[in-house]
Amino acid sequence: MKLNLDKNVIDLHGEPLQDKLSEVLANVLAMSTVGAPAKMIAWAVNLINEGEIEVDKSDIRFLTDLITHTDKVVNLVKAQLLEQLEKLTE
């Protein structure tokens, strides 16, 4: 499944911000200390360059847990990232 995060973060007024969801997750992956380092960096590079990554169900569970528990991202962005992951499981 393709997880496409080439979307701007949306503020509380529904307006797009300059930051992209793909860039936020790429930074989380690159700075994380969990997961397979080579895979995390490959995902981060793909998110920066292409805005998307290929994931399976176990990857979705991993990313959901990573996003939920990171203190590097505010809830406004976490909710939007988690929403994109949930769309893949519907």
PyMOL Python script that loads the backbone (N, CA, C, O; Angstrom):
from pymol import cmd

cmd.read_pdbstr("""\
ATOM      1  N   MET A   1       0.841  -1.177   0.000  1.00  0.00           N
ATOM      2  CA  MET A   1       0.000   0.000   0.000  1.00  0.00           C
ATOM      3  C   MET A   1       0.889   1.244   0.000  1.00  0.00           C
ATOM      4  O   MET A   1       1.947   1.270   0.628  1.00  0.00           O
ATOM      5  N   LYS A   2       0.450   2.239  -0.695  1.00  0.00           N
ATOM      6  CA  LYS A   2       1.186   3.509  -0.716  1.00  0.00           C
ATOM      7  C   LYS A   2       0.620   4.430   0.346  1.00  0.00           C
ATOM      8  O   LYS A   2      -0.585   4.672   0.403  1.00  0.00           O
ATOM      9  N   LEU A   3       1.510   4.943   1.189  1.00  0.00           N
ATOM     10  CA  LEU A   3       1.148   5.966   2.164  1.00  0.00           C
ATOM     11  C   LEU A   3       1.632   7.287   1.599  1.00  0.00           C
ATOM     12  O   LEU A   3       2.820   7.604   1.655  1.00  0.00           O
ATOM     13  N   ASN A   4       0.697   8.054   1.053  1.00  0.00           N
ATOM     14  CA  ASN A   4       1.041   9.336   0.447  1.00  0.00           C
ATOM     15  C   ASN A   4       0.781  10.438   1.462  1.00  0.00           C
ATOM     16  O   ASN A   4      -0.357  10.669   1.874  1.00  0.00           O
ATOM     17  N   LEU A   5       1.855  11.115   1.860  1.00  0.00           N
ATOM     18  CA  LEU A   5       1.764  12.200   2.838  1.00  0.00           C
ATOM     19  C   LEU A   5       2.207  13.532   2.230  1.00  0.00           C
ATOM     20  O   LEU A   5       2.627  14.441   2.945  1.00  0.00           O
ATOM     21  N   ASP A   6       2.109  13.635   0.925  1.00  0.00           N
ATOM     22  CA  ASP A   6       2.485  14.869   0.236  1.00  0.00           C
ATOM     23  C   ASP A   6       1.339  15.876   0.353  1.00  0.00           C
ATOM     24  O   ASP A   6       0.766  16.328  -0.638  1.00  0.00           O
ATOM     25  N   LYS A   7       1.033  16.206   1.615  1.00  0.00           N
ATOM     26  CA  LYS A   7      -0.067  17.109   1.931  1.00  0.00           C
ATOM     27  C   LYS A   7       0.408  18.110   2.973  1.00  0.00           C
ATOM     28  O   LYS A   7       1.213  17.776   3.842  1.00  0.00           O
ATOM     29  N   ASN A   8      -0.084  19.314   2.884  1.00  0.00           N
ATOM     30  CA  ASN A   8       0.268  20.308   3.890  1.00  0.00           C
ATOM     31  C   ASN A   8      -0.447  20.015   5.204  1.00  0.00           C
ATOM     32  O   ASN A   8      -1.564  19.496   5.219  1.00  0.00           O
ATOM     33  N   VAL A   9       0.209  20.352   6.289  1.00  0.00           N
ATOM     34  CA  VAL A   9      -0.430  20.321   7.600  1.00  0.00           C
ATOM     35  C   VAL A   9      -1.528  21.382   7.584  1.00  0.00           C
ATOM     36  O   VAL A   9      -1.333  22.476   7.055  1.00  0.00           O
ATOM     37  N   ILE A  10      -2.671  21.059   8.159  1.00  0.00           N
ATOM     38  CA  ILE A  10      -3.807  21.980   8.211  1.00  0.00           C
ATOM     39  C   ILE A  10      -3.928  22.529   9.629  1.00  0.00           C
ATOM     40  O   ILE A  10      -3.897  21.771  10.598  1.00  0.00           O
ATOM     41  N   ASP A  11      -4.065  23.856   9.749  1.00  0.00           N
ATOM     42  CA  ASP A  11      -4.181  24.455  11.085  1.00  0.00           C
ATOM     43  C   ASP A  11      -5.613  24.334  11.609  1.00  0.00           C
ATOM     44  O   ASP A  11      -6.474  23.760  10.942  1.00  0.00           O
ATOM     45  N   LEU A  12      -5.861  24.865  12.781  1.00  0.00           N
ATOM     46  CA  LEU A  12      -7.169  24.752  13.423  1.00  0.00           C
ATOM     47  C   LEU A  12      -8.265  25.511  12.685  1.00  0.00           C
ATOM     48  O   LEU A  12      -9.449  25.250  12.901  1.00  0.00           O
ATOM     49  N   HIS A  13      -7.893  26.432  11.829  1.00  0.00           N
ATOM     50  CA  HIS A  13      -8.862  27.172  11.025  1.00  0.00           C
ATOM     51  C   HIS A  13      -9.129  26.487   9.687  1.00  0.00           C
ATOM     52  O   HIS A  13      -9.918  26.981   8.882  1.00  0.00           O
ATOM     53  N   GLY A  14      -8.474  25.352   9.451  1.00  0.00           N
ATOM     54  CA  GLY A  14      -8.640  24.643   8.193  1.00  0.00           C
ATOM     55  C   GLY A  14      -7.766  25.170   7.078  1.00  0.00           C
ATOM     56  O   GLY A  14      -7.963  24.834   5.910  1.00  0.00           O
ATOM     57  N   GLU A  15      -6.803  25.992   7.437  1.00  0.00           N
ATOM     58  CA  GLU A  15      -5.902  26.584   6.450  1.00  0.00           C
ATOM     59  C   GLU A  15      -4.602  25.776   6.371  1.00  0.00           C
ATOM     60  O   GLU A  15      -4.098  25.320   7.398  1.00  0.00           O
ATOM     61  N   PRO A  16      -4.056  25.593   5.165  1.00  0.00           N
ATOM     62  CA  PRO A  16      -2.795  24.856   5.036  1.00  0.00           C
ATOM     63  C   PRO A  16      -1.616  25.658   5.573  1.00  0.00           C
ATOM     64  O   PRO A  16      -1.510  26.866   5.363  1.00  0.00           O
ATOM     65  N   LEU A  17      -0.742  24.955   6.266  1.00  0.00           N
ATOM     66  CA  LEU A  17       0.511  25.536   6.740  1.00  0.00           C
ATOM     67  C   LEU A  17       1.611  25.184   5.741  1.00  0.00           C
ATOM     68  O   LEU A  17       1.387  24.406   4.813  1.00  0.00           O
ATOM     69  N   GLN A  18       2.774  25.747   5.929  1.00  0.00           N
ATOM     70  CA  GLN A  18       3.889  25.499   5.012  1.00  0.00           C
ATOM     71  C   GLN A  18       4.423  24.074   5.150  1.00  0.00           C
ATOM     72  O   GLN A  18       4.864  23.487   4.163  1.00  0.00           O
ATOM     73  N   ASP A  19       4.388  23.507   6.363  1.00  0.00           N
ATOM     74  CA  ASP A  19       4.934  22.164   6.599  1.00  0.00           C
ATOM     75  C   ASP A  19       4.092  21.091   5.915  1.00  0.00           C
ATOM     76  O   ASP A  19       2.866  21.183   5.858  1.00  0.00           O
ATOM     77  N   LYS A  20       4.774  20.077   5.401  1.00  0.00           N
ATOM     78  CA  LYS A  20       4.101  18.933   4.792  1.00  0.00           C
ATOM     79  C   LYS A  20       4.129  17.765   5.770  1.00  0.00           C
ATOM     80  O   LYS A  20       5.079  17.608   6.537  1.00  0.00           O
ATOM     81  N   LEU A  21       3.079  16.945   5.738  1.00  0.00           N
ATOM     82  CA  LEU A  21       3.035  15.765   6.591  1.00  0.00           C
ATOM     83  C   LEU A  21       4.213  14.842   6.293  1.00  0.00           C
ATOM     84  O   LEU A  21       4.782  14.249   7.210  1.00  0.00           O
ATOM     85  N   SER A  22       4.579  14.717   5.030  1.00  0.00           N
ATOM     86  CA  SER A  22       5.698  13.847   4.653  1.00  0.00           C
ATOM     87  C   SER A  22       7.001  14.302   5.300  1.00  0.00           C
ATOM     88  O   SER A  22       7.797  13.469   5.735  1.00  0.00           O
ATOM     89  N   GLU A  23       7.225  15.597   5.369  1.00  0.00           N
ATOM     90  CA  GLU A  23       8.459  16.126   5.956  1.00  0.00           C
ATOM     91  C   GLU A  23       8.480  15.928   7.474  1.00  0.00           C
ATOM     92  O   GLU A  23       9.523  15.631   8.055  1.00  0.00           O
ATOM     93  N   VAL A  24       7.331  16.095   8.098  1.00  0.00           N
ATOM     94  CA  VAL A  24       7.260  15.896   9.540  1.00  0.00           C
ATOM     95  C   VAL A  24       7.576  14.442   9.883  1.00  0.00           C
ATOM     96  O   VAL A  24       8.396  14.178  10.763  1.00  0.00           O
ATOM     97  N   LEU A  25       6.932  13.496   9.195  1.00  0.00           N
ATOM     98  CA  LEU A  25       7.190  12.086   9.479  1.00  0.00           C
ATOM     99  C   LEU A  25       8.624  11.710   9.124  1.00  0.00           C
ATOM    100  O   LEU A  25       9.242  10.918   9.837  1.00  0.00           O
ATOM    101  N   ALA A  26       9.160  12.254   8.052  1.00  0.00           N
ATOM    102  CA  ALA A  26      10.552  11.970   7.681  1.00  0.00           C
ATOM    103  C   ALA A  26      11.499  12.378   8.807  1.00  0.00           C
ATOM    104  O   ALA A  26      12.431  11.640   9.129  1.00  0.00           O
ATOM    105  N   ASN A  27      11.271  13.528   9.399  1.00  0.00           N
ATOM    106  CA  ASN A  27      12.116  13.978  10.512  1.00  0.00           C
ATOM    107  C   ASN A  27      11.968  13.081  11.728  1.00  0.00           C
ATOM    108  O   ASN A  27      12.953  12.775  12.401  1.00  0.00           O
ATOM    109  N   VAL A  28      10.754  12.661  12.012  1.00  0.00           N
ATOM    110  CA  VAL A  28      10.540  11.743  13.139  1.00  0.00           C
ATOM    111  C   VAL A  28      11.304  10.442  12.903  1.00  0.00           C
ATOM    112  O   VAL A  28      11.985   9.945  13.800  1.00  0.00           O
ATOM    113  N   LEU A  29      11.189   9.899  11.704  1.00  0.00           N
ATOM    114  CA  LEU A  29      11.875   8.638  11.377  1.00  0.00           C
ATOM    115  C   LEU A  29      13.393   8.790  11.457  1.00  0.00           C
ATOM    116  O   LEU A  29      14.077   7.922  12.000  1.00  0.00           O
ATOM    117  N   ALA A  30      13.910   9.870  10.929  1.00  0.00           N
ATOM    118  CA  ALA A  30      15.357  10.085  10.916  1.00  0.00           C
ATOM    119  C   ALA A  30      15.926  10.282  12.315  1.00  0.00           C
ATOM    120  O   ALA A  30      17.058   9.882  12.587  1.00  0.00           O
ATOM    121  N   MET A  31      15.152  10.893  13.199  1.00  0.00           N
ATOM    122  CA  MET A  31      15.633  11.189  14.550  1.00  0.00           C
ATOM    123  C   MET A  31      15.255  10.122  15.570  1.00  0.00           C
ATOM    124  O   MET A  31      15.665  10.204  16.728  1.00  0.00           O
ATOM    125  N   SER A  32      14.485   9.132  15.161  1.00  0.00           N
ATOM    126  CA  SER A  32      14.016   8.092  16.073  1.00  0.00           C
ATOM    127  C   SER A  32      15.150   7.133  16.458  1.00  0.00           C
ATOM    128  O   SER A  32      16.144   6.995  15.746  1.00  0.00           O
ATOM    129  N   THR A  33      14.967   6.487  17.590  1.00  0.00           N
ATOM    130  CA  THR A  33      15.932   5.483  18.035  1.00  0.00           C
ATOM    131  C   THR A  33      15.320   4.089  18.032  1.00  0.00           C
ATOM    132  O   THR A  33      15.905   3.157  18.583  1.00  0.00           O
ATOM    133  N   VAL A  34      14.148   3.933  17.416  1.00  0.00           N
ATOM    134  CA  VAL A  34      13.494   2.628  17.320  1.00  0.00           C
ATOM    135  C   VAL A  34      13.331   2.256  15.853  1.00  0.00           C
ATOM    136  O   VAL A  34      13.400   3.105  14.964  1.00  0.00           O
ATOM    137  N   GLY A  35      13.116   0.978  15.627  1.00  0.00           N
ATOM    138  CA  GLY A  35      12.957   0.490  14.263  1.00  0.00           C
ATOM    139  C   GLY A  35      14.296   0.164  13.635  1.00  0.00           C
ATOM    140  O   GLY A  35      15.354   0.470  14.185  1.00  0.00           O
ATOM    141  N   ALA A  36      14.225  -0.463  12.470  1.00  0.00           N
ATOM    142  CA  ALA A  36      15.433  -0.822  11.725  1.00  0.00           C
ATOM    143  C   ALA A  36      16.019   0.449  11.104  1.00  0.00           C
ATOM    144  O   ALA A  36      15.375   1.073  10.261  1.00  0.00           O
ATOM    145  N   PRO A  37      17.240   0.841  11.511  1.00  0.00           N
ATOM    146  CA  PRO A  37      17.799   2.114  11.049  1.00  0.00           C
ATOM    147  C   PRO A  37      17.796   2.295   9.529  1.00  0.00           C
ATOM    148  O   PRO A  37      17.415   3.358   9.039  1.00  0.00           O
ATOM    149  N   ALA A  38      18.209   1.288   8.787  1.00  0.00           N
ATOM    150  CA  ALA A  38      18.273   1.425   7.328  1.00  0.00           C
ATOM    151  C   ALA A  38      16.879   1.655   6.741  1.00  0.00           C
ATOM    152  O   ALA A  38      16.715   2.464   5.827  1.00  0.00           O
ATOM    153  N   LYS A  39      15.885   0.951   7.260  1.00  0.00           N
ATOM    154  CA  LYS A  39      14.517   1.107   6.767  1.00  0.00           C
ATOM    155  C   LYS A  39      13.966   2.487   7.131  1.00  0.00           C
ATOM    156  O   LYS A  39      13.293   3.124   6.320  1.00  0.00           O
ATOM    157  N   MET A  40      14.251   2.943   8.347  1.00  0.00           N
ATOM    158  CA  MET A  40      13.756   4.247   8.784  1.00  0.00           C
ATOM    159  C   MET A  40      14.336   5.375   7.928  1.00  0.00           C
ATOM    160  O   MET A  40      13.630   6.312   7.555  1.00  0.00           O
ATOM    161  N   ILE A  41      15.633   5.271   7.624  1.00  0.00           N
ATOM    162  CA  ILE A  41      16.278   6.296   6.797  1.00  0.00           C
ATOM    163  C   ILE A  41      15.790   6.209   5.353  1.00  0.00           C
ATOM    164  O   ILE A  41      15.574   7.240   4.715  1.00  0.00           O
ATOM    165  N   ALA A  42      15.615   4.998   4.828  1.00  0.00           N
ATOM    166  CA  ALA A  42      15.085   4.856   3.462  1.00  0.00           C
ATOM    167  C   ALA A  42      13.694   5.465   3.372  1.00  0.00           C
ATOM    168  O   ALA A  42      13.388   6.170   2.411  1.00  0.00           O
ATOM    169  N   TRP A  43      12.850   5.202   4.360  1.00  0.00           N
ATOM    170  CA  TRP A  43      11.516   5.804   4.386  1.00  0.00           C
ATOM    171  C   TRP A  43      11.624   7.330   4.453  1.00  0.00           C
ATOM    172  O   TRP A  43      10.934   8.040   3.722  1.00  0.00           O
ATOM    173  N   ALA A  44      12.487   7.822   5.326  1.00  0.00           N
ATOM    174  CA  ALA A  44      12.644   9.275   5.480  1.00  0.00           C
ATOM    175  C   ALA A  44      13.055   9.920   4.154  1.00  0.00           C
ATOM    176  O   ALA A  44      12.504  10.951   3.767  1.00  0.00           O
ATOM    177  N   VAL A  45      14.012   9.322   3.465  1.00  0.00           N
ATOM    178  CA  VAL A  45      14.475   9.854   2.182  1.00  0.00           C
ATOM    179  C   VAL A  45      13.343   9.822   1.155  1.00  0.00           C
ATOM    180  O   VAL A  45      13.144  10.789   0.420  1.00  0.00           O
ATOM    181  N   ASN A  46      12.604   8.715   1.102  1.00  0.00           N
ATOM    182  CA  ASN A  46      11.488   8.615   0.155  1.00  0.00           C
ATOM    183  C   ASN A  46      10.405   9.643   0.463  1.00  0.00           C
ATOM    184  O   ASN A  46       9.826  10.227  -0.453  1.00  0.00           O
ATOM    185  N   LEU A  47      10.129   9.865   1.732  1.00  0.00           N
ATOM    186  CA  LEU A  47       9.120  10.861   2.095  1.00  0.00           C
ATOM    187  C   LEU A  47       9.547  12.263   1.679  1.00  0.00           C
ATOM    188  O   LEU A  47       8.728  13.047   1.199  1.00  0.00           O
ATOM    189  N   ILE A  48      10.816  12.577   1.859  1.00  0.00           N
ATOM    190  CA  ILE A  48      11.316  13.895   1.471  1.00  0.00           C
ATOM    191  C   ILE A  48      11.287  14.056  -0.050  1.00  0.00           C
ATOM    192  O   ILE A  48      10.865  15.093  -0.562  1.00  0.00           O
ATOM    193  N   ASN A  49      11.738  13.025  -0.767  1.00  0.00           N
ATOM    194  CA  ASN A  49      11.870  13.133  -2.220  1.00  0.00           C
ATOM    195  C   ASN A  49      10.579  12.872  -2.993  1.00  0.00           C
ATOM    196  O   ASN A  49      10.331  13.505  -4.020  1.00  0.00           O
ATOM    197  N   GLU A  50       9.751  11.937  -2.501  1.00  0.00           N
ATOM    198  CA  GLU A  50       8.570  11.525  -3.253  1.00  0.00           C
ATOM    199  C   GLU A  50       7.260  11.820  -2.533  1.00  0.00           C
ATOM    200  O   GLU A  50       6.199  11.831  -3.158  1.00  0.00           O
ATOM    201  N   GLY A  51       7.324  12.060  -1.219  1.00  0.00           N
ATOM    202  CA  GLY A  51       6.114  12.338  -0.460  1.00  0.00           C
ATOM    203  C   GLY A  51       5.325  11.104  -0.073  1.00  0.00           C
ATOM    204  O   GLY A  51       4.247  11.217   0.509  1.00  0.00           O
ATOM    205  N   GLU A  52       5.851   9.919  -0.389  1.00  0.00           N
ATOM    206  CA  GLU A  52       5.132   8.691  -0.063  1.00  0.00           C
ATOM    207  C   GLU A  52       6.095   7.535   0.167  1.00  0.00           C
ATOM    208  O   GLU A  52       7.259   7.569  -0.232  1.00  0.00           O
ATOM    209  N   ILE A  53       5.560   6.505   0.830  1.00  0.00           N
ATOM    210  CA  ILE A  53       6.317   5.272   1.062  1.00  0.00           C
ATOM    211  C   ILE A  53       5.392   4.079   0.883  1.00  0.00           C
ATOM    212  O   ILE A  53       4.171   4.196   0.987  1.00  0.00           O
ATOM    213  N   GLU A  54       5.986   2.954   0.617  1.00  0.00           N
ATOM    214  CA  GLU A  54       5.250   1.697   0.510  1.00  0.00           C
ATOM    215  C   GLU A  54       5.221   1.060   1.902  1.00  0.00           C
ATOM    216  O   GLU A  54       6.264   0.908   2.537  1.00  0.00           O
ATOM    217  N   VAL A  55       4.023   0.688   2.376  1.00  0.00           N
ATOM    218  CA  VAL A  55       3.874   0.090   3.701  1.00  0.00           C
ATOM    219  C   VAL A  55       2.959  -1.122   3.629  1.00  0.00           C
ATOM    220  O   VAL A  55       2.147  -1.263   2.715  1.00  0.00           O
ATOM    221  N   ASP A  56       3.116  -1.999   4.628  1.00  0.00           N
ATOM    222  CA  ASP A  56       2.177  -3.107   4.799  1.00  0.00           C
ATOM    223  C   ASP A  56       1.492  -2.945   6.157  1.00  0.00           C
ATOM    224  O   ASP A  56       1.721  -1.957   6.855  1.00  0.00           O
ATOM    225  N   LYS A  57       0.661  -3.901   6.528  1.00  0.00           N
ATOM    226  CA  LYS A  57      -0.106  -3.773   7.770  1.00  0.00           C
ATOM    227  C   LYS A  57       0.779  -3.669   9.005  1.00  0.00           C
ATOM    228  O   LYS A  57       0.460  -2.921   9.929  1.00  0.00           O
ATOM    229  N   SER A  58       1.882  -4.407   9.035  1.00  0.00           N
ATOM    230  CA  SER A  58       2.772  -4.326  10.203  1.00  0.00           C
ATOM    231  C   SER A  58       3.473  -2.968  10.250  1.00  0.00           C
ATOM    232  O   SER A  58       3.715  -2.437  11.334  1.00  0.00           O
ATOM    233  N   ASP A  59       3.795  -2.407   9.099  1.00  0.00           N
ATOM    234  CA  ASP A  59       4.382  -1.063   9.049  1.00  0.00           C
ATOM    235  C   ASP A  59       3.395  -0.023   9.570  1.00  0.00           C
ATOM    236  O   ASP A  59       3.777   0.906  10.282  1.00  0.00           O
ATOM    237  N   ILE A  60       2.134  -0.185   9.212  1.00  0.00           N
ATOM    238  CA  ILE A  60       1.103   0.749   9.677  1.00  0.00           C
ATOM    239  C   ILE A  60       1.009   0.705  11.194  1.00  0.00           C
ATOM    240  O   ILE A  60       0.911   1.749  11.839  1.00  0.00           O
ATOM    241  N   ARG A  61       1.039  -0.483  11.766  1.00  0.00           N
ATOM    242  CA  ARG A  61       1.005  -0.611  13.236  1.00  0.00           C
ATOM    243  C   ARG A  61       2.233   0.051  13.862  1.00  0.00           C
ATOM    244  O   ARG A  61       2.120   0.765  14.859  1.00  0.00           O
ATOM    245  N   PHE A  62       3.406  -0.188  13.273  1.00  0.00           N
ATOM    246  CA  PHE A  62       4.637   0.412  13.785  1.00  0.00           C
ATOM    247  C   PHE A  62       4.559   1.936  13.725  1.00  0.00           C
ATOM    248  O   PHE A  62       4.847   2.614  14.711  1.00  0.00           O
ATOM    249  N   LEU A  63       4.170   2.474  12.569  1.00  0.00           N
ATOM    250  CA  LEU A  63       4.107   3.926  12.402  1.00  0.00           C
ATOM    251  C   LEU A  63       3.061   4.553  13.317  1.00  0.00           C
ATOM    252  O   LEU A  63       3.274   5.638  13.858  1.00  0.00           O
ATOM    253  N   THR A  64       1.936   3.873  13.490  1.00  0.00           N
ATOM    254  CA  THR A  64       0.896   4.372  14.394  1.00  0.00           C
ATOM    255  C   THR A  64       1.445   4.491  15.808  1.00  0.00           C
ATOM    256  O   THR A  64       1.228   5.498  16.482  1.00  0.00           O
ATOM    257  N   ASP A  65       2.153   3.469  16.253  1.00  0.00           N
ATOM    258  CA  ASP A  65       2.739   3.489  17.597  1.00  0.00           C
ATOM    259  C   ASP A  65       3.821   4.566  17.709  1.00  0.00           C
ATOM    260  O   ASP A  65       3.873   5.294  18.700  1.00  0.00           O
ATOM    261  N   LEU A  66       4.674   4.666  16.704  1.00  0.00           N
ATOM    262  CA  LEU A  66       5.742   5.661  16.710  1.00  0.00           C
ATOM    263  C   LEU A  66       5.176   7.078  16.782  1.00  0.00           C
ATOM    264  O   LEU A  66       5.616   7.888  17.599  1.00  0.00           O
ATOM    265  N   ILE A  67       4.210   7.368  15.933  1.00  0.00           N
ATOM    266  CA  ILE A  67       3.611   8.704  15.903  1.00  0.00           C
ATOM    267  C   ILE A  67       2.900   9.008  17.213  1.00  0.00           C
ATOM    268  O   ILE A  67       3.039  10.102  17.760  1.00  0.00           O
ATOM    269  N   THR A  68       2.144   8.049  17.710  1.00  0.00           N
ATOM    270  CA  THR A  68       1.380   8.248  18.941  1.00  0.00           C
ATOM    271  C   THR A  68       2.283   8.562  20.123  1.00  0.00           C
ATOM    272  O   THR A  68       1.934   9.382  20.972  1.00  0.00           O
ATOM    273  N   HIS A  69       3.433   7.918  20.182  1.00  0.00           N
ATOM    274  CA  HIS A  69       4.285   8.031  21.362  1.00  0.00           C
ATOM    275  C   HIS A  69       5.444   9.023  21.240  1.00  0.00           C
ATOM    276  O   HIS A  69       6.152   9.257  22.219  1.00  0.00           O
ATOM    277  N   THR A  70       5.649   9.602  20.075  1.00  0.00           N
ATOM    278  CA  THR A  70       6.749  10.555  19.951  1.00  0.00           C
ATOM    279  C   THR A  70       6.397  11.869  20.639  1.00  0.00           C
ATOM    280  O   THR A  70       5.252  12.320  20.604  1.00  0.00           O
ATOM    281  N   ASP A  71       7.395  12.469  21.259  1.00  0.00           N
ATOM    282  CA  ASP A  71       7.188  13.787  21.867  1.00  0.00           C
ATOM    283  C   ASP A  71       7.728  14.887  20.947  1.00  0.00           C
ATOM    284  O   ASP A  71       7.789  16.052  21.339  1.00  0.00           O
ATOM    285  N   LYS A  72       8.113  14.519  19.744  1.00  0.00           N
ATOM    286  CA  LYS A  72       8.695  15.462  18.794  1.00  0.00           C
ATOM    287  C   LYS A  72       7.652  16.116  17.882  1.00  0.00           C
ATOM    288  O   LYS A  72       7.982  16.998  17.088  1.00  0.00           O
ATOM    289  N   VAL A  73       6.391  15.679  18.000  1.00  0.00           N
ATOM    290  CA  VAL A  73       5.332  16.172  17.126  1.00  0.00           C
ATOM    291  C   VAL A  73       4.133  16.570  17.987  1.00  0.00           C
ATOM    292  O   VAL A  73       3.769  15.859  18.924  1.00  0.00           O
ATOM    293  N   VAL A  74       3.531  17.698  17.663  1.00  0.00           N
ATOM    294  CA  VAL A  74       2.362  18.170  18.407  1.00  0.00           C
ATOM    295  C   VAL A  74       1.115  17.392  17.968  1.00  0.00           C
ATOM    296  O   VAL A  74       1.080  16.813  16.882  1.00  0.00           O
ATOM    297  N   ASN A  75       0.106  17.392  18.826  1.00  0.00           N
ATOM    298  CA  ASN A  75      -1.114  16.632  18.570  1.00  0.00           C
ATOM    299  C   ASN A  75      -1.823  17.046  17.286  1.00  0.00           C
ATOM    300  O   ASN A  75      -2.433  16.204  16.628  1.00  0.00           O
ATOM    301  N   LEU A  76      -1.759  18.306  16.920  1.00  0.00           N
ATOM    302  CA  LEU A  76      -2.378  18.777  15.683  1.00  0.00           C
ATOM    303  C   LEU A  76      -1.872  17.972  14.488  1.00  0.00           C
ATOM    304  O   LEU A  76      -2.653  17.571  13.625  1.00  0.00           O
ATOM    305  N   VAL A  77      -0.579  17.743  14.446  1.00  0.00           N
ATOM    306  CA  VAL A  77       0.031  17.013  13.334  1.00  0.00           C
ATOM    307  C   VAL A  77      -0.118  15.506  13.530  1.00  0.00           C
ATOM    308  O   VAL A  77      -0.354  14.778  12.566  1.00  0.00           O
ATOM    309  N   LYS A  78       0.017  15.035  14.763  1.00  0.00           N
ATOM    310  CA  LYS A  78      -0.166  13.603  15.031  1.00  0.00           C
ATOM    311  C   LYS A  78      -1.521  13.134  14.528  1.00  0.00           C
ATOM    312  O   LYS A  78      -1.617  12.099  13.869  1.00  0.00           O
ATOM    313  N   ALA A  79      -2.567  13.888  14.835  1.00  0.00           N
ATOM    314  CA  ALA A  79      -3.923  13.510  14.428  1.00  0.00           C
ATOM    315  C   ALA A  79      -4.022  13.399  12.909  1.00  0.00           C
ATOM    316  O   ALA A  79      -4.665  12.482  12.399  1.00  0.00           O
ATOM    317  N   GLN A  80      -3.403  14.310  12.191  1.00  0.00           N
ATOM    318  CA  GLN A  80      -3.462  14.279  10.729  1.00  0.00           C
ATOM    319  C   GLN A  80      -2.666  13.114  10.149  1.00  0.00           C
ATOM    320  O   GLN A  80      -3.092  12.496   9.173  1.00  0.00           O
ATOM    321  N   LEU A  81      -1.514  12.812  10.743  1.00  0.00           N
ATOM    322  CA  LEU A  81      -0.736  11.652  10.307  1.00  0.00           C
ATOM    323  C   LEU A  81      -1.497  10.360  10.578  1.00  0.00           C
ATOM    324  O   LEU A  81      -1.571   9.486   9.716  1.00  0.00           O
ATOM    325  N   LEU A  82      -2.058  10.242  11.769  1.00  0.00           N
ATOM    326  CA  LEU A  82      -2.802   9.034  12.133  1.00  0.00           C
ATOM    327  C   LEU A  82      -4.030   8.858  11.244  1.00  0.00           C
ATOM    328  O   LEU A  82      -4.389   7.730  10.902  1.00  0.00           O
ATOM    329  N   GLU A  83      -4.672   9.952  10.869  1.00  0.00           N
ATOM    330  CA  GLU A  83      -5.826   9.885   9.976  1.00  0.00           C
ATOM    331  C   GLU A  83      -5.432   9.284   8.624  1.00  0.00           C
ATOM    332  O   GLU A  83      -6.172   8.476   8.062  1.00  0.00           O
ATOM    333  N   GLN A  84      -4.280   9.674   8.111  1.00  0.00           N
ATOM    334  CA  GLN A  84      -3.804   9.134   6.833  1.00  0.00           C
ATOM    335  C   GLN A  84      -3.512   7.640   6.945  1.00  0.00           C
ATOM    336  O   GLN A  84      -3.791   6.884   6.014  1.00  0.00           O
ATOM    337  N   LEU A  85      -2.954   7.211   8.075  1.00  0.00           N
ATOM    338  CA  LEU A  85      -2.697   5.788   8.284  1.00  0.00           C
ATOM    339  C   LEU A  85      -3.998   5.012   8.390  1.00  0.00           C
ATOM    340  O   LEU A  85      -4.116   3.920   7.835  1.00  0.00           O
ATOM    341  N   GLU A  86      -4.965   5.558   9.089  1.00  0.00           N
ATOM    342  CA  GLU A  86      -6.260   4.891   9.253  1.00  0.00           C
ATOM    343  C   GLU A  86      -6.958   4.703   7.908  1.00  0.00           C
ATOM    344  O   GLU A  86      -7.636   3.696   7.701  1.00  0.00           O
ATOM    345  N   LYS A  87      -6.805   5.644   7.006  1.00  0.00           N
ATOM    346  CA  LYS A  87      -7.429   5.536   5.683  1.00  0.00           C
ATOM    347  C   LYS A  87      -6.936   4.304   4.940  1.00  0.00           C
ATOM    348  O   LYS A  87      -7.673   3.731   4.139  1.00  0.00           O
ATOM    349  N   LEU A  88      -5.704   3.891   5.193  1.00  0.00           N
ATOM    350  CA  LEU A  88      -5.150   2.724   4.521  1.00  0.00           C
ATOM    351  C   LEU A  88      -5.747   1.416   5.034  1.00  0.00           C
ATOM    352  O   LEU A  88      -5.724   0.401   4.336  1.00  0.00           O
ATOM    353  N   THR A  89      -6.277   1.442   6.247  1.00  0.00           N
ATOM    354  CA  THR A  89      -6.802   0.209   6.845  1.00  0.00           C
ATOM    355  C   THR A  89      -8.300   0.051   6.646  1.00  0.00           C
ATOM    356  O   THR A  89      -8.878  -0.950   7.068  1.00  0.00           O
ATOM    357  N   GLU A  90      -8.932   1.019   6.013  1.00  0.00           N
ATOM    358  CA  GLU A  90     -10.391   0.941   5.795  1.00  0.00           C
ATOM    359  C   GLU A  90     -10.729   0.027   4.648  1.00  0.00           C
ATOM    360  O   GLU A  90     -11.903  -0.154   4.329  1.00  0.00           O
TER     361      GLU A  90
END
""", "prot")
cmd.dss("prot")
cmd.show_as("cartoon", "prot")
cmd.util.cbc("prot")
cmd.orient("prot")
